[in-house]
Amino acid sequence: HLTTLSAFSLQEGLMTPTELVQAAKACGMSAIGLTDHHLLTGTIEFVKACKDADIQPVIGLEIDLEQGPLQLLATSTVGWSNLCRLSSVLALSDHPDAPCSLETLFQYSKDLIALCENSQGFEDRLYISLRKVSSAGSLTEQARKLGLPTVVAHPVYYQTPEQARLQKTLAAIRLNQTVTTISQTVLAPAGAWFMPPHIIKEHYKEFPEALQATIEIAERCRFDLPLGKSQMPVVPLPEGLTAAQHLRDKATAGAKEIYGEITTQIQTRLDHELEVISHMGFEPIFLIVEDILNFARETGVPYSSRGSAASSLVAHCLGITSPDPLRLNLYFERFLNPARVTPPDIDTDLCSRRRDSVIQHVFDTYGADKVAMVGTINRYRPRSALGDVAKAYGLEPAKVRELANQLPHAWWARFEDSEDGEDAPSPFADLRTAYPAYQSIFDDAEAILKLPRHLSMHPGGVIVSPGALTDFVPVMNSGGKGVVITQLDLDSVEALGLVKIDLLGIRGLTVVGDVAEFVQQSKPEQYATPLSVL
């Protein structure tokens, strides 16, 4: 199957990327494609699952044209970047659900194969897709006249035929309609379940070339995403200096200011830390965080550091952390050691009211095209699942609230799988007894638990990329914040090697900052700035 939609085609597909791969493995498939609608959120989970199952991933995206849906498959990392750019352009537009123009499509078409039911001008990279048997004959004849190849592109939205009803419920949720009034035209195509190969071959036995084309396309789409490879951001440097030299100069100057004299112990510790940092290429992280905190100091934003970064003398000498790791006998290896391959976390707490100005500084300094907040995946929990499903079944708002209010708010730990491997108790067990007429609602609500509901913004993660961010990851607008976020969650962003910096808003620091302002205003002759009070 080259054209599958996972649960990251929000309220369209039902299977997680991992479940799609497991189904392909169970059927003996050598490759599987993922073409989620609009978003690329599930791609990294999909690629990792394929690697674990020893199956070739075919990375794709489905977009809408005026003429109908179009599936795009990447044949290289250049193709992946173009999928990211195209998805981002559409997601950032004023009307994200509007059809993509051919001009925009062709602008980002390099190293992409297109599958559609009509000609779009992709030269040797266009296949006419056979998505249902009833139209396969006429489409094959049309393709023959145009000199274009055909390919079987059976759409997959769910795993078993019985789940068509659940997909209808999800569609009603997505479109804010009810299951009794929703049109069949907006649902998944008929029979869009994960058919095993022998059924597909039987259905399309009169079109052997189109069946063979699935294997040919999979081969053309064979490439590896650069997972685990660090993508360090580029930082401004004095002319003639490398990042390593610049970091050493700053750390040395900071050590002289703090300690007065650089003893053998201090120099040995600095040399060791700088050697490890340089070997891993992590200098930009320290330089960026130092710049951010310098801005916070200059603009009066209260801040504090937390976590294992306090074990670094380099971080202390740069003014990033306040505890003295030498006096407190803290081990640098707790923060960073040669065995670590992922970038270190330097968590910074900021006054929550003033944090936005610091984040804006990062966008302004390193480029809005290179910076974004990290996205996070909000998943269905019992209250949200029951509320959405009940509404889709046409229940009155008062009845929906009545049902949802009987569920606990803090449920996640209670309803996780138990340690002994037994199924967790149903969160709707009591409601099933109290409201026997709503069994279908409870069934559907339970079936969508933990599926993605929507994307939102991570509490504090900011990423800075070495080049245009959409060369590496797709982005979108955060729902109510008007902020650019990644379509990928934190784990996926880090898997691609991008650097994440945590700038967390802490209300306690807001209170401290307000008190400091009051004290400074009361005693201006004693304190020049509010931060000097602290």
QUIZI-V239120 format. One record per residue. N is the residue number from 1. RES is the residue in one letter. PHI is phi in degrees with one decimal (none if undefined). Layout:
n=N res=RES phi=PHI
n=N res=RES phi=PHI
//
This chain:
n=1 res=H phi=none
n=2 res=L phi=-95.8
n=3 res=T phi=-123.0
n=4 res=T phi=-116.6
n=5 res=L phi=-113.4
n=6 res=S phi=-93.5
n=7 res=A phi=-66.1
n=8 res=F phi=-83.0
n=9 res=S phi=-84.3
n=10 res=L phi=-53.7
n=11 res=Q phi=59.0
n=12 res=E phi=-122.7
n=13 res=G phi=-88.5
n=14 res=L phi=-113.8
n=15 res=M phi=-92.4
n=16 res=T phi=-73.2
n=17 res=P phi=-54.3
n=18 res=T phi=-64.5
n=19 res=E phi=-65.9
n=20 res=L phi=-61.5
n=21 res=V phi=-65.8
n=22 res=Q phi=-62.7
n=23 res=A phi=-65.6
n=24 res=A phi=-64.7
n=25 res=K phi=-63.1
n=26 res=A phi=-64.3
n=27 res=C phi=-88.8
n=28 res=G phi=78.9
n=29 res=M phi=-75.0
n=30 res=S phi=-91.4
n=31 res=A phi=-150.1
n=32 res=I phi=-149.1
n=33 res=G phi=-105.3
n=34 res=L phi=-128.2
n=35 res=T phi=-127.9
n=36 res=D phi=-64.5
n=37 res=H phi=-78.5
n=38 res=H phi=74.6
n=39 res=L phi=-109.6
n=40 res=L phi=-113.5
n=41 res=T phi=-58.2
n=42 res=G phi=-89.0
n=43 res=T phi=-62.9
n=44 res=I phi=-68.8
n=45 res=E phi=-57.7
n=46 res=F phi=-62.7
n=47 res=V phi=-63.6
n=48 res=K phi=-64.5
n=49 res=A phi=-64.0
n=50 res=C phi=-63.7
n=51 res=K phi=-62.8
n=52 res=D phi=-64.8
n=53 res=A phi=-92.7
n=54 res=D phi=58.6
n=55 res=I phi=-122.2
n=56 res=Q phi=-78.1
n=57 res=P phi=-82.7
n=58 res=V phi=-114.6
n=59 res=I phi=-91.1
n=60 res=G phi=-147.0
n=61 res=L phi=-154.2
n=62 res=E phi=-106.8
n=63 res=I phi=-123.6
n=64 res=D phi=-107.4
n=65 res=L phi=-110.2
n=66 res=E phi=-57.3
n=67 res=Q phi=-82.2
n=68 res=G phi=136.7
n=69 res=P phi=-72.1
n=70 res=L phi=-136.0
n=71 res=Q phi=-101.1
n=72 res=L phi=-118.0
n=73 res=L phi=-119.4
n=74 res=A phi=-84.1
n=75 res=T phi=-105.3
n=76 res=S phi=-163.8
n=77 res=T phi=-64.9
n=78 res=V phi=-63.3
n=79 res=G phi=-63.0
n=80 res=W phi=-59.7
n=81 res=S phi=-60.7
n=82 res=N phi=-69.8
n=83 res=L phi=-61.6
n=84 res=C phi=-61.3
n=85 res=R phi=-65.2
n=86 res=L phi=-65.7
n=87 res=S phi=-60.3
n=88 res=S phi=-67.1
n=89 res=V phi=-58.8
n=90 res=L phi=-68.4
n=91 res=A phi=-69.7
n=92 res=L phi=-88.7
n=93 res=S phi=-72.1
n=94 res=D phi=-64.7
n=95 res=H phi=-128.8
n=96 res=P phi=-58.9
n=97 res=D phi=-89.9
n=98 res=A phi=-71.6
n=99 res=P phi=-59.3
n=100 res=C phi=-77.4
n=101 res=S phi=-78.2
n=102 res=L phi=-63.2
n=103 res=E phi=-60.5
n=104 res=T phi=-65.1
n=105 res=L phi=-59.5
n=106 res=F phi=-69.4
n=107 res=Q phi=-63.3
n=108 res=Y phi=-119.7
n=109 res=S phi=-102.8
n=110 res=K phi=-62.6
n=111 res=D phi=59.6
n=112 res=L phi=-124.2
n=113 res=I phi=-99.5
n=114 res=A phi=-109.2
n=115 res=L phi=-120.2
n=116 res=C phi=-157.0
n=117 res=E phi=-95.6
n=118 res=N phi=-151.4
n=119 res=S phi=-70.7
n=120 res=Q phi=-127.5
n=121 res=G phi=79.0
n=122 res=F phi=-103.4
n=123 res=E phi=55.2
n=124 res=D phi=-84.7
n=125 res=R phi=-115.2
n=126 res=L phi=-114.8
n=127 res=Y phi=-121.5
n=128 res=I phi=-80.0
n=129 res=S phi=-90.1
n=130 res=L phi=-99.5
n=131 res=R phi=-99.8
n=132 res=K phi=-147.4
n=133 res=V phi=-63.6
n=134 res=S phi=-60.0
n=135 res=S phi=-106.8
n=136 res=A phi=-63.3
n=137 res=G phi=-64.0
n=138 res=S phi=-66.8
n=139 res=L phi=-68.2
n=140 res=T phi=-64.6
n=141 res=E phi=-64.5
n=142 res=Q phi=-63.1
n=143 res=A phi=-63.4
n=144 res=R phi=-63.1
n=145 res=K phi=-65.8
n=146 res=L phi=-87.5
n=147 res=G phi=72.3
n=148 res=L phi=-112.0
n=149 res=P phi=-78.8
n=150 res=T phi=-113.5
n=151 res=V phi=-147.5
n=152 res=V phi=-72.7
n=153 res=A phi=-131.8
n=154 res=H phi=-61.8
n=155 res=P phi=-75.0
n=156 res=V phi=-119.7
n=157 res=Y phi=-115.6
n=158 res=Y phi=-153.6
n=159 res=Q phi=-87.9
n=160 res=T phi=-123.1
n=161 res=P phi=-57.3
n=162 res=E phi=-66.0
n=163 res=Q phi=-82.0
n=164 res=A phi=-58.9
n=165 res=R phi=-64.5
n=166 res=L phi=-67.7
n=167 res=Q phi=-63.8
n=168 res=K phi=-63.9
n=169 res=T phi=-61.5
n=170 res=L phi=-62.1
n=171 res=A phi=-62.1
n=172 res=A phi=-63.9
n=173 res=I phi=-62.9
n=174 res=R phi=-60.8
n=175 res=L phi=-98.2
n=176 res=N phi=55.9
n=177 res=Q phi=-122.9
n=178 res=T phi=-113.8
n=179 res=V phi=-66.9
n=180 res=T phi=-86.2
n=181 res=T phi=-110.7
n=182 res=I phi=-66.0
n=183 res=S phi=-78.9
n=184 res=Q phi=-63.3
n=185 res=T phi=-68.9
n=186 res=V phi=-100.0
n=187 res=L phi=-88.6
n=188 res=A phi=-59.7
n=189 res=P phi=-56.8
n=190 res=A phi=-58.8
n=191 res=G phi=72.6
n=192 res=A phi=-84.9
n=193 res=W phi=-103.1
n=194 res=F phi=-77.6
n=195 res=M phi=-71.2
n=196 res=P phi=-69.3
n=197 res=P phi=-54.6
n=198 res=H phi=-66.9
n=199 res=I phi=-73.5
n=200 res=I phi=-60.7
n=201 res=K phi=-63.2
n=202 res=E phi=-67.1
n=203 res=H phi=-63.2
n=204 res=Y phi=-112.0
n=205 res=K phi=-64.5
n=206 res=E phi=-84.9
n=207 res=F phi=-131.3
n=208 res=P phi=-61.3
n=209 res=E phi=-65.6
n=210 res=A phi=-68.6
n=211 res=L phi=-68.5
n=212 res=Q phi=-63.6
n=213 res=A phi=-63.3
n=214 res=T phi=-62.2
n=215 res=I phi=-71.8
n=216 res=E phi=-62.1
n=217 res=I phi=-65.3
n=218 res=A phi=-57.6
n=219 res=E phi=-65.4
n=220 res=R phi=-67.9
n=221 res=C phi=-99.6
n=222 res=R phi=-85.7
n=223 res=F phi=-160.1
n=224 res=D phi=-112.8
n=225 res=L phi=-68.7
n=226 res=P phi=-78.1
n=227 res=L phi=-74.6
n=228 res=G phi=83.4
n=229 res=K phi=-93.9
n=230 res=S phi=-64.7
n=231 res=Q phi=-119.0
n=232 res=M phi=-71.0
n=233 res=P phi=-68.7
n=234 res=V phi=-95.1
n=235 res=V phi=-113.0
n=236 res=P phi=-63.0
n=237 res=L phi=-129.9
n=238 res=P phi=-60.7
n=239 res=E phi=-59.2
n=240 res=G phi=87.0
n=241 res=L phi=-108.9
n=242 res=T phi=-86.8
n=243 res=A phi=-61.6
n=244 res=A phi=-65.1
n=245 res=Q phi=-65.5
n=246 res=H phi=-65.3
n=247 res=L phi=-65.4
n=248 res=R phi=-62.2
n=249 res=D phi=-61.5
n=250 res=K phi=-67.2
n=251 res=A phi=-64.7
n=252 res=T phi=-65.6
n=253 res=A phi=-62.9
n=254 res=G phi=-65.4
n=255 res=A phi=-64.6
n=256 res=K phi=-63.4
n=257 res=E phi=-69.0
n=258 res=I phi=-79.0
n=259 res=Y phi=-102.3
n=260 res=G phi=79.6
n=261 res=E phi=-124.1
n=262 res=I phi=-89.9
n=263 res=T phi=-77.4
n=264 res=T phi=-61.1
n=265 res=Q phi=-62.0
n=266 res=I phi=-65.0
n=267 res=Q phi=-63.9
n=268 res=T phi=-62.6
n=269 res=R phi=-66.0
n=270 res=L phi=-60.6
n=271 res=D phi=-60.4
n=272 res=H phi=-63.0
n=273 res=E phi=-63.5
n=274 res=L phi=-65.1
n=275 res=E phi=-65.9
n=276 res=V phi=-65.0
n=277 res=I phi=-61.5
n=278 res=S phi=-67.2
n=279 res=H phi=-59.4
n=280 res=M phi=-90.4
n=281 res=G phi=74.3
n=282 res=F phi=-94.9
n=283 res=E phi=-54.0
n=284 res=P phi=-57.4
n=285 res=I phi=-62.9
n=286 res=F phi=-65.1
n=287 res=L phi=-67.9
n=288 res=I phi=-69.1
n=289 res=V phi=-64.2
n=290 res=E phi=-61.2
n=291 res=D phi=-61.7
n=292 res=I phi=-62.1
n=293 res=L phi=-73.5
n=294 res=N phi=-61.9
n=295 res=F phi=-64.0
n=296 res=A phi=-60.6
n=297 res=R phi=-63.9
n=298 res=E phi=-65.8
n=299 res=T phi=-104.5
n=300 res=G phi=75.5
n=301 res=V phi=-93.8
n=302 res=P phi=-60.3
n=303 res=Y phi=-148.6
n=304 res=S phi=-156.1
n=305 res=S phi=-101.2
n=306 res=R phi=-147.4
n=307 res=G phi=85.2
n=308 res=S phi=-72.9
n=309 res=A phi=-60.3
n=310 res=A phi=-63.0
n=311 res=S phi=-82.2
n=312 res=S phi=-99.9
n=313 res=L phi=-69.6
n=314 res=V phi=-60.2
n=315 res=A phi=-61.9
n=316 res=H phi=-65.6
n=317 res=C phi=-69.9
n=318 res=L phi=-85.5
n=319 res=G phi=79.8
n=320 res=I phi=-79.3
n=321 res=T phi=-121.8
n=322 res=S phi=-98.4
n=323 res=P phi=-64.2
n=324 res=D phi=-87.1
n=325 res=P phi=-68.4
n=326 res=L phi=-75.7
n=327 res=R phi=-63.5
n=328 res=L phi=-92.6
n=329 res=N phi=56.7
n=330 res=L phi=-93.7
n=331 res=Y phi=-89.7
n=332 res=F phi=-58.8
n=333 res=E phi=-64.9
n=334 res=R phi=-67.8
n=335 res=F phi=-92.9
n=336 res=L phi=-151.4
n=337 res=N phi=-142.3
n=338 res=P phi=-58.5
n=339 res=A phi=-77.9
n=340 res=R phi=-83.5
n=341 res=V phi=-109.7
n=342 res=T phi=-91.3
n=343 res=P phi=-60.0
n=344 res=P phi=-73.7
n=345 res=D phi=-94.5
n=346 res=I phi=-115.6
n=347 res=D phi=-79.5
n=348 res=T phi=-125.1
n=349 res=D phi=-94.1
n=350 res=L phi=-130.3
n=351 res=C phi=-53.0
n=352 res=S phi=-63.7
n=353 res=R phi=-72.8
n=354 res=R phi=-102.4
n=355 res=R phi=-61.7
n=356 res=D phi=-58.5
n=357 res=S phi=-67.4
n=358 res=V phi=-70.6
n=359 res=I phi=-63.4
n=360 res=Q phi=-62.3
n=361 res=H phi=-61.0
n=362 res=V phi=-63.7
n=363 res=F phi=-60.8
n=364 res=D phi=-68.7
n=365 res=T phi=-76.6
n=366 res=Y phi=-103.6
n=367 res=G phi=102.0
n=368 res=A phi=-62.2
n=369 res=D phi=-80.8
n=370 res=K phi=-114.5
n=371 res=V phi=-126.5
n=372 res=A phi=-157.2
n=373 res=M phi=-79.0
n=374 res=V phi=-76.2
n=375 res=G phi=-82.8
n=376 res=T phi=-138.6
n=377 res=I phi=-98.2
n=378 res=N phi=-90.2
n=379 res=R phi=-109.3
n=380 res=Y phi=-67.4
n=381 res=R phi=-117.5
n=382 res=P phi=-53.2
n=383 res=R phi=-66.6
n=384 res=S phi=-69.4
n=385 res=A phi=-64.3
n=386 res=L phi=-64.9
n=387 res=G phi=-62.7
n=388 res=D phi=-67.1
n=389 res=V phi=-68.1
n=390 res=A phi=-60.6
n=391 res=K phi=-65.1
n=392 res=A phi=-64.9
n=393 res=Y phi=-83.3
n=394 res=G phi=88.9
n=395 res=L phi=-67.9
n=396 res=E phi=-66.0
n=397 res=P phi=-52.8
n=398 res=A phi=-64.0
n=399 res=K phi=-70.2
n=400 res=V phi=-60.1
n=401 res=R phi=-64.8
n=402 res=E phi=-59.4
n=403 res=L phi=-69.4
n=404 res=A phi=-64.9
n=405 res=N phi=-69.1
n=406 res=Q phi=-88.9
n=407 res=L phi=-98.9
n=408 res=P phi=-71.3
n=409 res=H phi=-76.2
n=410 res=A phi=-91.2
n=411 res=W phi=-111.6
n=412 res=W phi=-56.7
n=413 res=A phi=-68.2
n=414 res=R phi=-69.2
n=415 res=F phi=-112.3
n=416 res=E phi=-70.6
n=417 res=D phi=-59.8
n=418 res=S phi=-74.0
n=419 res=E phi=-66.1
n=420 res=D phi=-83.4
n=421 res=G phi=87.5
n=422 res=E phi=-74.7
n=423 res=D phi=-63.0
n=424 res=A phi=-69.2
n=425 res=P phi=-63.8
n=426 res=S phi=-68.2
n=427 res=P phi=-69.6
n=428 res=F phi=-104.5
n=429 res=A phi=-58.0
n=430 res=D phi=-66.6
n=431 res=L phi=-67.2
n=432 res=R phi=-60.3
n=433 res=T phi=-72.2
n=434 res=A phi=-76.6
n=435 res=Y phi=-131.0
n=436 res=P phi=-62.4
n=437 res=A phi=-76.2
n=438 res=Y phi=-108.5
n=439 res=Q phi=-59.6
n=440 res=S phi=-63.7
n=441 res=I phi=-63.6
n=442 res=F phi=-66.8
n=443 res=D phi=-60.4
n=444 res=D phi=-67.7
n=445 res=A phi=-62.5
n=446 res=E phi=-69.7
n=447 res=A phi=-68.4
n=448 res=I phi=-98.4
n=449 res=L phi=-54.7
n=450 res=K phi=76.6
n=451 res=L phi=-72.8
n=452 res=P phi=-61.8
n=453 res=R phi=-102.6
n=454 res=H phi=-164.1
n=455 res=L phi=-105.2
n=456 res=S phi=-144.1
n=457 res=M phi=-95.2
n=458 res=H phi=-61.2
n=459 res=P phi=-57.7
n=460 res=G phi=-154.7
n=461 res=G phi=-74.7
n=462 res=V phi=-121.2
n=463 res=I phi=-112.5
n=464 res=V phi=-126.2
n=465 res=S phi=-103.3
n=466 res=P phi=-71.9
n=467 res=G phi=-140.1
n=468 res=A phi=-54.7
n=469 res=L phi=-59.7
n=470 res=T phi=-74.5
n=471 res=D phi=-71.2
n=472 res=F phi=-112.0
n=473 res=V phi=-138.5
n=474 res=P phi=-82.4
n=475 res=V phi=-127.8
n=476 res=M phi=-158.4
n=477 res=N phi=-86.9
n=478 res=S phi=-73.3
n=479 res=G phi=-41.7
n=480 res=G phi=-103.7
n=481 res=K phi=-93.3
n=482 res=G phi=68.4
n=483 res=V phi=-108.9
n=484 res=V phi=-76.9
n=485 res=I phi=-124.9
n=486 res=T phi=-76.6
n=487 res=Q phi=-73.4
n=488 res=L phi=-95.6
n=489 res=D phi=-82.5
n=490 res=L phi=-58.3
n=491 res=D phi=-60.3
n=492 res=S phi=-70.5
n=493 res=V phi=-61.8
n=494 res=E phi=-68.4
n=495 res=A phi=-62.6
n=496 res=L phi=-82.5
n=497 res=G phi=84.1
n=498 res=L phi=-80.1
n=499 res=V phi=-86.3
n=500 res=K phi=-110.7
n=501 res=I phi=-117.0
n=502 res=D phi=-90.6
n=503 res=L phi=-120.2
n=504 res=L phi=-99.0
n=505 res=G phi=-85.4
n=506 res=I phi=-121.6
n=507 res=R phi=-66.3
n=508 res=G phi=-59.6
n=509 res=L phi=-70.2
n=510 res=T phi=-64.6
n=511 res=V phi=-62.3
n=512 res=V phi=-60.3
n=513 res=G phi=-63.9
n=514 res=D phi=-64.3
n=515 res=V phi=-63.4
n=516 res=A phi=-62.0
n=517 res=E phi=-62.5
n=518 res=F phi=-62.9
n=519 res=V phi=-64.4
n=520 res=Q phi=-63.8
n=521 res=Q phi=-67.9
n=522 res=S phi=-76.0
n=523 res=K phi=-130.1
n=524 res=P phi=-63.8
n=525 res=E phi=-72.3
n=526 res=Q phi=-96.2
n=527 res=Y phi=-125.0
n=528 res=A phi=-75.6
n=529 res=T phi=-136.8
n=530 res=P phi=-58.6
n=531 res=L phi=-67.0
n=532 res=S phi=-68.0
n=533 res=V phi=-65.5
n=534 res=L phi=-83.5
//
